């Protein structure tokens, strides 16, 4: 098991952005799961939201930012971007080493 990757986002708005990315990735995972052969594991990708859950998450984020400042929204976007970066770092860790030619 690789060591955990650091995630420095700790402010409330940034964490809302992270939640949006993590939960939104579940929607993409469901689409990808359809492409995975039935003979291969795909349970992680197929972890879909229940009816109304994605809408409830979006509404909670909207409510949290309803009267927020522009800085709050900047932090929300920074948290989302940091989460995408973390996913990219994790994917690079899983890449096989290139064999010399």
Secondary structure, 3 states (H helix, E strand, C coil): CCCCCCCCCCCHHHHHHHHHHHHHHHHHHHHHHCCCCCCCCCCCCCCCCCCCHHHHHHHHHHHHCCCCCHHHHHHHHHHHHHHHHHHHHHHHHCCCCCCCC
